[in-house]
Amino acid sequence: MDLHLLAEGDRRNVADRYRYWTVDAIVEDLDGRRHPFHVAIENWEHDLNIGTVVRNANAFLAAGVHVVGRRRWNRRGAMVTDRYQHLFHHATVEDLVSWADAEGLPLVGIDNLPGAAPLE
């Protein structure tokens, strides 16, 4: 329990079970329940969807989120879930591929642009 939150009240947007818990305690609890998949997004032309991707990865208990490209991104869309999610940065797609190879994780690319092949 966070003594400051106990004294001042917990106004954070967290699930009730995490009221008055420290951020570290919440992350530790989530780590025990995370799924083994990771999510990656390319910060291409300062993508405003990164926060949404982080928020969804957190909701589905992804093991981590990887931002490829520029390190800076607009965190407002994450609605503070980036505090509870493991974030990784890779300067290039090749760096992400090297990391995934070293971890033994397959990469699956998904896109919805014209010309993308259906998954079915």
Backbone torsions as a table, in degrees:
resi	resn	phi	psi	omega
1	MET	NA	144.9	178.9
2	ASP	-92.6	114.6	-176.2
3	LEU	-61.7	-36.4	178.3
4	HIS	-63.7	-44.6	179.1
5	LEU	-65.4	-36.9	177.3
6	LEU	-62.8	-40.0	-177.9
7	ALA	-76.3	-39.7	-173.0
8	GLU	-98.8	-14.8	-174.9
9	GLY	95.9	148.5	-178.4
10	ASP	-106.0	106.2	-179.0
11	ARG	-102.4	11.3	-178.7
12	ARG	-71.7	155.0	176.7
13	ASN	-87.9	75.8	178.9
14	VAL	-125.7	158.6	175.6
15	ALA	-58.6	147.4	-176.7
16	ASP	-54.1	-35.0	-178.3
17	ARG	-63.4	-20.3	-178.6
18	TYR	-100.6	5.7	177.4
19	ARG	-57.1	132.4	176.1
20	TYR	72.5	5.1	175.1
21	TRP	-82.9	150.6	172.7
22	THR	-72.6	159.3	177.3
23	VAL	-59.1	-43.5	180.0
24	ASP	-60.8	-38.9	179.7
25	ALA	-67.9	-38.5	177.6
26	ILE	-64.1	-47.1	179.6
27	VAL	-60.4	-43.0	179.4
28	GLU	-60.9	-42.2	178.7
29	ASP	-65.7	-44.4	178.3
30	LEU	-62.7	-38.2	179.7
31	ASP	-58.7	-32.3	179.3
32	GLY	-74.0	-10.8	-176.6
33	ARG	-122.5	0.4	-176.4
34	ARG	-66.9	154.3	175.7
35	HIS	-91.0	159.1	-173.7
36	PRO	-77.3	-2.3	-178.5
37	PHE	-84.2	154.3	175.5
38	HIS	-119.1	158.8	177.8
39	VAL	-122.7	137.4	177.8
40	ALA	-125.9	146.1	175.6
41	ILE	-141.3	141.8	179.4
42	GLU	-92.3	128.0	177.5
43	ASN	-82.6	78.0	-174.6
44	TRP	-104.6	122.5	-177.0
45	GLU	55.4	41.3	178.5
46	HIS	53.5	63.6	-175.2
47	ASP	-60.8	123.1	180.0
48	LEU	-81.4	-5.0	-179.1
49	ASN	-87.5	-4.2	-176.4
50	ILE	-59.7	-43.7	179.0
51	GLY	-59.2	-40.7	178.3
52	THR	-65.1	-40.7	178.3
53	VAL	-63.3	-43.5	178.5
54	VAL	-62.3	-44.3	-179.1
55	ARG	-62.3	-43.1	179.0
56	ASN	-69.5	-38.9	176.8
57	ALA	-60.9	-39.4	177.5
58	ASN	-64.9	-43.1	-179.1
59	ALA	-62.2	-34.5	-179.3
60	PHE	-96.1	11.4	176.3
61	LEU	56.2	46.6	174.7
62	ALA	-65.8	147.8	179.4
63	ALA	-66.7	-28.0	-180.0
64	GLY	-171.8	163.2	175.6
65	VAL	-123.2	133.7	-177.9
66	HIS	-116.1	123.0	176.4
67	VAL	-103.0	122.7	-178.6
68	VAL	-105.4	131.1	-179.9
69	GLY	109.2	-142.3	-179.7
70	ARG	-57.2	138.5	-178.8
71	ARG	-70.5	-36.2	-176.3
72	ARG	-79.5	136.7	175.5
73	TRP	-150.7	159.9	-177.3
74	ASN	-77.4	106.4	-174.5
75	ARG	-80.1	-8.4	-178.4
76	ARG	-58.0	-38.1	-179.3
77	GLY	-65.2	-22.4	178.8
78	ALA	-75.4	-15.8	179.5
79	MET	50.9	43.5	174.6
80	VAL	74.6	0.7	178.6
81	THR	-67.5	-17.3	177.9
82	ASP	-63.6	-19.1	176.7
83	ARG	-70.7	-24.5	-174.6
84	TYR	-106.2	0.1	-175.9
85	GLN	-115.3	142.5	176.7
86	HIS	-79.2	118.4	-178.3
87	LEU	-108.9	138.3	178.7
88	PHE	-127.7	148.5	177.5
89	HIS	-120.3	138.8	175.7
90	HIS	-131.7	128.2	-177.0
91	ALA	-65.6	-33.5	-177.1
92	THR	-137.3	163.9	175.1
93	VAL	-61.2	-37.6	179.1
94	GLU	-60.6	-37.1	177.1
95	ASP	-65.0	-40.6	176.8
96	LEU	-63.2	-44.4	179.4
97	VAL	-60.5	-43.7	178.4
98	SER	-61.8	-42.8	179.1
99	TRP	-62.3	-47.7	-178.7
100	ALA	-62.1	-41.6	177.3
101	ASP	-60.0	-44.9	-179.3
102	ALA	-64.3	-31.0	-179.6
103	GLU	-89.4	-5.7	-178.3
104	GLY	71.0	28.9	-179.0
105	LEU	-105.2	131.2	176.6
106	PRO	-74.7	151.2	174.7
107	LEU	-104.9	130.0	176.9
108	VAL	-123.2	117.5	-178.7
109	GLY	-95.1	137.0	178.9
110	ILE	-128.4	134.0	178.2
111	ASP	-146.0	155.2	179.1
112	ASN	-124.1	21.9	178.2
113	LEU	-75.9	156.9	175.1
114	PRO	-53.7	135.0	-179.1
115	GLY	94.5	-8.7	177.6
116	ALA	-68.8	143.7	-179.0
117	ALA	-85.2	136.4	177.7
118	PRO	-62.5	150.6	179.2
119	LEU	-79.7	-22.7	-176.0
120	GLU	-60.1	NA	NA
